Amino acid sequence: MGKTNELVSVSFRWYANKDKSKQVLQVTAKTHGTSNYVPRSINSFRLGVFQPCNECCKENWDKQHLCFSSTHPTAIANNALIGKIKNLLAETIQQHNPQTAQDLWVYIFKPNTTNVNSDTLGAFLSGYIEQLKYPTDNRLPSGNYRLFITLYNHLKRQDTIINKPIAEITDNDFKAFGDYLLTKTNARYLDVMKNFKAVHRKAVEAGKASTRLTYKPKLTLSNEQRKKVKNNTKAVLSATDLQKFIDLDVSTLPRFGTCSVELMQLYKDTCLLMWGGFSRPIDVISWETCNVVNENGNTYIVYIPRKKANNKDIENNRTKVQLGARCKAIIEKYKGQSNGGYLLPYSINNKCWNMDNAKECHTRLNNCDKAEGRVNKWLKKVAKHLNITLENNAPLTMYTFRHTAITNAIDKGFSPMVVAKLAGTSVAMIEKTYYNPKSQMQILASLAV
């Protein structure tokens, strides 16, 4: 397609996936005078679903005509989809004359656009993922799109309803998809089913489907299935195991890859900050020096959890936790070591990130996920070294320290409302996930006169 107006050019380019095992075709836009291409997936245009096959590869791609040279039926079908995208791009550029590449995508993906056909479940879901990644309604970029990519991948593997018109999706389809998930290990059945229902609800609100799904996955499971998918029990550290971790001298640990003693100490301190601050990994890694507040001789960490960043009532979602001596010492130890103004000197914290910018936001969130993964791998070695065994053989992870802090607070008699405020979550989540009626009755009994 090349040059399409004086300011923006669009084309199709091949990109390597994360492990560089294959090339993926994407639509790109570039503002003239810049060197940055802004890609979008073919499925995100919601004009159909691109069907991968061996014939639809970079070697069979005709750069001049921007289509596949193969006569394979799947290649022909994909060429037809690519043709629809070309027409949509040409119409949008002619109608709106975008000034930048980002402007073009805003016109293409703006909510409820009449240029887009969102009939199939897969196409509608792809469009919804794109809207989450690049919001056009003044909302901050969100990392929640990754949850729906997981849903999309499961639907693609099941391969029975992803190409079905979303208006024809029924409770029977929903249940059949759930039955498929139950055959998979670690599929997070309840979470994925909840996200499926959320997407369908969005389709109803957009007028793409007429009736909501009513099937309730959790209520219709057998006892055996309930045990398999039960996800509301959080593994916590016992007082003894927690003390082992606190007393751990990381220099005594076996060699962990290229991880230095200083880096292992940073991993340990991060976990202790999570425990002391009731916080999530993404938030602890992202705490800045400005989040530390001293009031009346006490030190607090005051921040807005990443999960709450788009809530309208920002002030009520601001989390404020008083820090103990151990956490204060950790913060003081790393003071001034991050060039980006963050508390902890992770490599991703050596620059200032503009979290209002979708590209920078998603890059940082992905890097934080990778950092969390590295710490969790290290914690697996730590658990073996300290002989820590959690309930149901659950792995020791960063989240274990958050779960431990919340559970201990509940068991000490703190109300779910107070704990929810400290942990930056909802009372409903605390009651559902951490509140143990048996332990609460024991507390009440001890108070009886």
BAZA-838695 format. One record per residue: x, y, z of N, C-alpha, C in turn. Coordinates in steps of 0.1 Angstrom, whole numbers, plus 2048, in hexadecimal, padded with zeros to 3 digits. Example, Ala and Ser with C-alpha at 12.3 -4.5 7.8 and 13.67 -1.06 7.14 Angstrom:
BEGIN
8847C784E87B7D384E8847DF84E/8807EA8478897F584788180084F/
This chain:
BEGIN
8087F480080080080080980D800/81580C80781E81780781882480C/81B82E80481683C80880883D806/8008418107F284280F7ED850811/7F48598177F18678177FE86E81A/7FE87B81C80B88281E81188082B/80987B83580E87A84281086C848/80886284380885584880984B83D/81184083F81283583680F82883D/80881F83680481283D809807834/80C7FC83A8117F083280F7E483B/8147D98368147CC83E8237C8840/8267C484C8347C084F8347B4858/83F7AC8578407A085E8487A386B/84479E87684A79F88384D792889/85879089085B7838978537838A4/84E7778A88487768B58527768C0/84E7758CD8577778D886376D8D8/8617618D586C7578D48727568C7/86E75F8BD87475F8B08727528A8/86874A8AC86673D8A685E73F899/85774A89785074C88B84D75B888/84A75E87C84776C87883876E877/83377987C82577D87C823789874/81878886B81579386280C79D86A/8107AA8698087B48708077C1867/7FC7C88697FA7D58628027E0869/8097E88628117F386880D800862/80E80A86B80D81886681982086B/81D82A863829832866826840863/82984986D82885786A83485C862/83286385783E86784F847870857/85486E85585E87685C86286F869/85C86386C86085B87886584E873/86B84687C87083987886882E880/85E83288785682889084A823888/84981688783D80F88283480C88D/82780E88C81E80B8968157FF891/8187F38968117E78908047E4897/7FB7DE8907EF7D88957ED7CA88F/7E77C18977E57B48927DA7B4888/7DA7AA87F7D07A98757C27A687B/7C279E8857B579B88C7AE7A6893/7B77B08977B17BB89E7A87C4896/7A87C388979F7CB8807917C5880/78F7B98867827B388777A7B287A/7827AF87077C7AC86377C79D860/78179586978278786778E78286F/79177586F79C76F8767A776A86D/7B376F86E7BE76A8667C175C86A/7C17538607C47458627D274185F/7DA73E8697E873A8667E972D85F/7F372B8567F671F85080472084A/80971484681771484181971C834/80E71E82D80F72582080E734822/80973882E80874783181474B839/82074B83282C74E83983375A831/83E75E83784576A83284B766824/84F75A82285575681584A757809/83D75580D83375680282C764802/83276E80982C77B8098317837FD/8277897F682A7917EA82B7A07EF/8377A57F08397B37F68337BD7EC/8337BB7E082E7C57D681F7C67D7/8187BB7D78097BB7D78037B97E5/80C7B77EF8087B57FD7FD7AB7FE/80179F7FA7F87937FC8007867FB/7FA77B7FE80176E7FD8017697EF/80C7647EA80D75F7DC8077517DB/80574A7E680173C7E67F273B7E1/7EF7307DB7E172D7D77DA7247E1/7E07227EC7DA71A7F77CD7207FB/7C27187FE7B571E8027B672880E/7BE7248187C072D8237C773A820/7D17398177D77468127CE74F80B/7C57488037BB7507FB7B1757805/7AD75080F7A47568197AB761821/7B875F8247BF76A82B7C1776822/7C37748157C577F80C7B878780B/7AC78080C7A078780C79E790818/7A378B8237A27938307AC79F82F/7B879D8297C17A78277BB7B281E/7B47AE8147AE7B780B7A47C0812/79C7BA81B7927C28237997CC82B/7A57C98317AC7D28397B27DD831/7B77DA8257BC7E581C7B07EF819/7A57E98167997F28137967FB81E/7957F582A7927FD83679C808839/7A98058377B380F8397B281A82F/7B08168237AF8218187A382A81B/79782481F78B82C82278D83582D/79483083879683884479F843841/7AA84183A7B384C8377AD85682E/7A585282479E85B81B794864823/78D85D82C78286483378886E83E/7928698467978718517A4878850/7AC8748467B987A8437C187B850/7C58708577CC8708647D9877863/7DD87D86E7EA88586E7F587C872/7F287287A7FD86987F7F885A87F/8028518807FE8438807F484088B/7F68468977EE8438A37DF8488A0/7DF8548997D18598957CA84F88C/7D18498837CB83F87A7C5834882/7CC82F88C7C78238947BB82889D/7BB8348A17B08398A97A38398A0/7A583E89479983E88B794830888/79E82788679A81988379381288F/79981489B79580C8A678C8138B0/78781F8AC77F8268B577281E8B8/76D81E8C57628168C97568188C0/74F80D8BE74280D8B67438128A8/74F8118A275181689574980D88B/74381488173B80D87874380786C/75080A86C75980586275D7F6864/75A7F187075F7E48747547DA876/7577CE87074D7C38727527BA87D/74B7B988874F7B28947467A6896/74379F88B73879488C73D788894/74A78389274E7778987537798A6/75376F8AE7587708BC7677748BC/76F76D8B377D76F8B378077E8AE/7797838A477C79089F77879B8AA/76C7998B07687A28BA7727A28C6/7777978CA7807968D578D79D8D1/79279B8C579E7A18C079D7B08C1/7917B58BD78F7C48BD78F7C98CB/7897C18D47887C58E27967C68E9/79E7BC8E57AC7BC8EA7B47C98E5/7B17CC8D97B87D88D37B37E58DA/7A77E58DE7A17F18E57A77F28F3/7AA7E78F97B07E79077BF7EB906/7C57E78FB7D37EB8FA7D57F98F6/7CC7FF8EE7CE80C8E97C08148EB/7BD8178F77B081E8FA7AF82B8F3/7A382E8EF7A083B8E87968438F0/7938408FD78984790578F84E911/79C85390F7A385A91A7A7851926/7A58449257A983B92F7B883892E/7BE8349397CC8319397CE823932/7D982092C7DC8139267DB808931/7D67FC92E7D47F29387DB7E5933/7E07DE93D7E67D193A7DC7C693A/7CF7C993D7C57BE93D7C37B7930/7C87BD9257C57B79187CC7A9918/7D67A79207DD79A9207D478F924/7CB79292D7C17889327B9783926/7B578C91E7AC7889127B4782907/7C17859067C977D8FD7CA76E901/7CA76C90E7C975E9137BC75890F/7B175F9107A475A90C7A47578FD/7AA7608F57AA75F8E77B27528E3/7BD7508E97C67448E67BE7378E9/7B77378F47AF72B8F87A47298ED/79E7338E97937328DF79972D8D2/7A57328CE7AB72E8C27AF71F8C3/7B471A8CE7B770C8D07AB7038CF/7A07088D67947008D578F6FF8C7/78F70B8C078C70C8B277E7078AE/77470A8B67667068B275D7128B2/76071C8BA7567288BA75D7358B7/76A7358B57717428B376D7498A7/76874189C76474789075474788F/74E74489A73F74489A73A75389C/73075789572A7648987277668A7/72B7718AC72A7738BB71B7748BF/7137788B57047798B86FE76B8BA/7057618B57007538B670774B8C2/70F7518C971674A8D570B7488E0/70A73C8E47007388EE7067338FB/6FE73190570372B91170971D90F/70471690570970890271870A8FC/71A7148F47287178EF73171A8FB/72C72390473372791073771B918/72D71291B73070692373A6FD91C/7386FB90F7416F29087506F8908/75170590775F70B909764708917/75C70992176070692E7646F8930/75D6EF92A7606E092A76E6DE924/7716E591977E6E49137896E991C/7866F49237906F992D7946F0938/7896E893C78B6DF9477946D3943/7966D193779F6C69327AE6CB932/7B06D89347BD6DE9337C36E0941/7D06DE9427D76E094F7DA6EF951/7D76F495D7DA7029607D470C956/7C770A9527C17129497BA71E950/7BA71E95D7B37299647A472A960/79D71F96179071E95C78772A960/78672D96D77C73797178074596C/78D74896B79175596678E757957/79174C95078F74D94178074D93E/77874694576A746943764754947/76975A95176476795576777194A/77377094477777993976F77792D/76B76A92A76376791E75576E920/75076D92C74377392F74378292E/74F78893275079693175079B923/75779491A75879790C74A796906/74378C90973578A90372C795908/72E7999157267A491A7297B1912/7367B490F7397BF9077337BF8F9/7327B38F472B7B18E771C7B48E7/7167B08F27087B48F47067C38F6/70F7C98FD70E7D88FF7117DF8F2/7197D98E971C7DF8DC7117DC8D1/7077D48D56FD7D08CC7007C58C2/70C7BE8C57107B38BD70A7A58C1/7047A58CD6FD7998D16F179E8D9/6E67958DA6DA79A8DF6D77968EE/6DC78B8F26D97869006E6782906/6E77859136F378291B6F477391E/70076E9217027609256FE75F934/6F77549376F27529446F874694B/70073E94470673294A710736954/71073096071973496B72372896D/72F72A96873971F96973B719976/73C72198174071C98E735714994/72871899271D71199871A704992/71E70198671B6F597F7266EB97F/7316EE98673C6E49877396D9991/73E6CD98E73D6C29977476C59A2/7466BD9AD74F6BF9B975E6BD9B4/75F6B39AC76D6AF9A77736BB99F/76A6C199676E6CC98E7716D8996/7696DA9A176B6E69AA7796E59B0/77D6D99B478A6D79BA7956DB9B0/7936D79A379D6D999979F6E8995/7946EF9957956FD99179570799C/7947029A979370B9B479F7159B4/79C7229B47A772C9B37A67369BD/79E7349C879D73E9D27A573B9DF/7AE7319DE7B672E9EA7C47339E6/7C973C9EE7D67429EC7E073C9F5/7EB7379F07F67319F87FD73CA00/7FF73AA0D805744A1581173DA1D/81A746A21826741A29822740A37/827735A3D825734A4C82F73EA53/82C741A5F83574AA67843745A66/845738A68853732A68859734A5A/852731A4F858732A4285B741A3E/85274AA43854758A4086175DA47/863758A5386F75CA5B87B756A54/87A74AA4F886745A4788A74EA3C/880753A3588275BA29888769A2E/88376EA3888877BA3E897779A42/89A76EA488A876CA4D8B2767A42/8AC764A368B475FA2B8C0768A27/8CC762A278D8769A228DA764A13/8D776DA0A8D67699FC8E47649F7/8EF7689FE8FC7649F98FE7569FB/8F674FA048F7741A068F07389FC/8E873F9F38E07379EA8E97329DE/8E57269D98EC7219CD8EB72B9C2/8F572A9B98F57349AD8E97339A5/8E373E9A28D673F99A8D974698D/8DD73E9838E07449768EA74E977/8E875A9718F27659728EE76F97C/8E576B9858DF77498F8EA77799A/8ED78499C8F77889A68F07879B4/8F97889BE8F47899CC8EC7959CE/8F07A09C88E97AD9C98DB7AC9C3/8DA7A59B88CD7A49B18C479B9B9/8C97909BF8C17879C78BC78E9D4/8C57979D98C079F9E48B57A99E1/8B67AE9D58AB7B79D089E7AF9CE/89F7A29C989379A9C888D7979D6/8967949E08917919ED88A79E9F3/8917A99F288B7B69F787E7B99F1/87C7B69E48707B99DD8647B19E3/8677A49E685D79C9EC8597A19FA/8637A5A018607AAA0F8587B7A0E/85B7BFA048527CBA028447C89FF/8427BD9F78357B99F482E7B4A00/8357ADA0982F7A8A1582C7B4A1E/8357BDA208337C9A298297D3A23/8277D3A1681E7DDA108127D8A0A/80F7CAA0C8037C4A088017C59F8/80C7C79F180B7CB9E380D7C09D9/80B7C49CC80D7BB9C181B7BE9BB/8207B49B382D7B69AE82E7C29A5/8257C499C8257D09938267DD99A/81F7DE9A681F7EA9AD82C7EC9B5/8317E29BB83D7E39C38497E79BA/84A7E19AE8547E49A58537F29A0/8477F799F84480499A84380F9A4/84580C9B18458179BB84F8219B8/84C82E9B98558399B78598409C4/8638489C486784F9D085C8589D5/85485D9CC84A8669D083E85F9D7/83E8529D683484A9DD8368489EC/84384B9F084684A9FE843857A05/83A857A0F835863A17838861A25/83E86BA2C84086CA3A836875A41/82E86FA4A824876A52825873A61/82787DA6982687CA77830871A7C/83C871A76846867A7A844859A74/83A857A6C83884AA6683A84BA57/83E840A5184183FA43836837A3C/83083CA31826836A2A82A834A1B/82482AA15825829A0681782CA01/8168369F980983B9F480A83A9E4/8008329DF8018309D07F382C9CB/7F182C9BE7E58279B87E981A9B1/7E380F9B67E68029AF7E48029A0/7EC7FC9997EB7FB98A7DD7F7986/7D87ED98E7CA7E898A7BF7F298C/7C27FC9947B88069967BA81398E/7C48139857C881F97E7BD826976/7B381E9717A982396979C826970/79C82397D79082698578D835986/78083898577D84798578084D992/77D84699D77F84C9AA78D8499AF/7978519AA7A584E9AC7A884F9BB/7A38599C27A785C9D07A38509D9/79784B9D779283F9DF79A8339DC/7A18329D17A98269CD7B78289D0/7BB8339D67C98359DA7CC82D9E7/7D78259E67DB81C9F17E58239FA/7E4822A077ED828A107F081DA1B/7FD819A1C80180FA2580D814A2D/80B813A3A817816A4382180CA43/82E810A41839807A3F840805A4D/8447F8A4F84C7F5A5B85A7F8A59/8627F5A648707F8A648787F0A58/8747E4A5687B7DCA4C8797E2A3E/86C7E5A3B86A7EBA2E8707F9A2C/870801A3787780EA3688680CA33/88C802A3A89A800A3889D7FBA2A/8947F3A248967EFA168967FBA0C/88C804A0E88A810A06896819A07/89B81AA138A7823A168B381DA0F/8B4810A0F8C0809A098C180C9FA/8B680C9F38B780E9E58B481C9E0/8B48269EA8B18349E78BB8399DD/8B683F9D28BE8469C88C583C9BE/8C282F9BE8C98269B58C18249A8/8B582A9A78AD82899A8AE836993/8B28369878B284297F8A584797B/89B83E97C88D842977885847983/88A84998F88384E99A87B8439A1/87D83699F87682B9A587E8279B2/8778209BB87D81C9C78878119C6/8848079BD88C7FB9BC8947FC9AE/8A17F89AF8AA7FA9A38A97EE999/89D7EB99589C7E198A8A17E897D/8A57E09738AB7E79678A07EE960/8937EA9618887F195A8857FE961/88B80096D88880D974893817972/89B8159688A681E9658A282995B/89582A95889083594F882839954/87E845950871849954867844949/85C83E94D853838944846841944/84184493783584B936829841935/82383E94081883494180B83993A/80B8459367FF84A92E80084691F/80D84391B80F83F90E80E82F90D/80582B90480181D90380D814900/8168188F78218108F382B80E8FF/82E81A90683781991183181191D/82481391F81D80D92A81E7FE928/81B7F991C81B7EA91A8297E491A/8327EC9168407E89178457E6925/8417F092D8457EF93B83E7E4942/8317E29408297D894682F7CA943/8327C89368387BB9328467B9939/84E7C493A85B7C29418597BF94F/84F7C595684C7C29648487B4965/8407AF95C83C7A095C84979795B/85279B95385E79395186679495E/86779F96486E7A197186879897C/85A79897C85378F986856781983/85777D97685A76F97386876B977/87177497687F77197B88076F98A/8787789918787779A087276A9A4/86776699D8607599A086974D99E/87174E99387A74399188474299C/88974D9A189274E9AC88C7489B9/87F74C9BB8787489C78767389C7/8757339BB8747249BB88071E9C0/88C7239BD89971E9C38997219D2/89472C9D68957309E488C7269EC/8807239E787771A9EE87E70C9F0/8857089E688C6FB9E78986FC9F1/89F7079F18AA7099FA8A670AA09/89A711A0B895712A1988C708A1D/8896FEA148806F3A178726F9A1B/86D702A12860708A14856701A0B/84B6FBA128416F4A0A8346FAA0D/82D700A03820706A058156FDA03/809701A077FD6F8A067FA6F49F8/7F66E89F67F36E29E97FF6E39DF/80B6E39E58186E49DD8186F09D4/8126FB9D88127079D082070D9D0/8247139C58317199C48327269CC/83E7289D18417359D78437409CD/83B74A9CD83C7559C383B7629CA/83D76D9C283C77A9C882E77C9CE/8247779C88167799CD8147729DA/81C7689DD81B7619EA81D76B9F6/8257759F482877F9FF81C788A01/81678C9F680A7949F77FF78C9FE/7FD77F9F97F27779FF7F5775A0E/801773A12805771A2080177DA28/805789A23802795A2B7F3797A2D/7EB795A227DD797A237D678DA2C/7DA780A2A7D5775A337D8778A41/7E477CA447E877EA527E0789A58/7DD794A507D579FA557C779BA58/7C1793A507B478EA527B3785A5E/7BD77CA607BD773A6B7BF77AA78/7C5786A787C778EA847BB796A87/7B1796A7F7A479CA827A27A9A7B/7AB7ADA727A87B9A6A79C7B7A61/7947C1A607887C0A5878B7BFA49/7837B8A417867B7A327877C5A2C/77F7CFA3177F7DCA2B78D7E3A2D/7937E2A397A07E7A3C7AB7E1A33/7AA7D3A337B47CCA2B7B37CFA1C/7A77D0A177A57D3A097AB7E0A06/7AA7EAA0F7AF7F7A0C7BF7F7A0C/7C47EFA157D37EDA167D87E6A0A/7D17DCA057D67D49FA7D27D99EC/7CA7E49EC7C67EA9DF7BD7E19D7/7B47DA9DE7AA7D29D779C7D49DD/7937CC9D97857CE9DE7827C59EA/7787C99F27737C19FD76E7B49F8/7677B49ED7627A79E876D79D9E5/7787A29DF7837999DC78A7949E9/78B79C9F3791798A0078878DA06/77B78FA06772786A0C771779A05/77277A9F777176E9EF77E7659F0/78976C9F07967669EF79E7639FC/79D76CA057A576BA1179D769A1E/79176DA1E78976DA2B78575EA2F/78A75AA3A78874CA3E77E74CA4A/771748A47767749A5176B741A5E/772736A5D77572EA6877F736A72/78973CA6C792744A7478C750A7A/782756A7377B761A7977275DA84/76C752A8476474DA8F76D74AA9B/779746A99783744AA4786751AAB/78875BAA278B769AA877F76EAB0/77376CAAB767770AB2766769AC0/76975CABF768754ACB771758AD6/77D75CAD1787761ADB78476EAE1/77B775ADB776782AE076A781AE9/764775AE9757773AF175A774B00/75177BB0675277DB1574A772B1C/
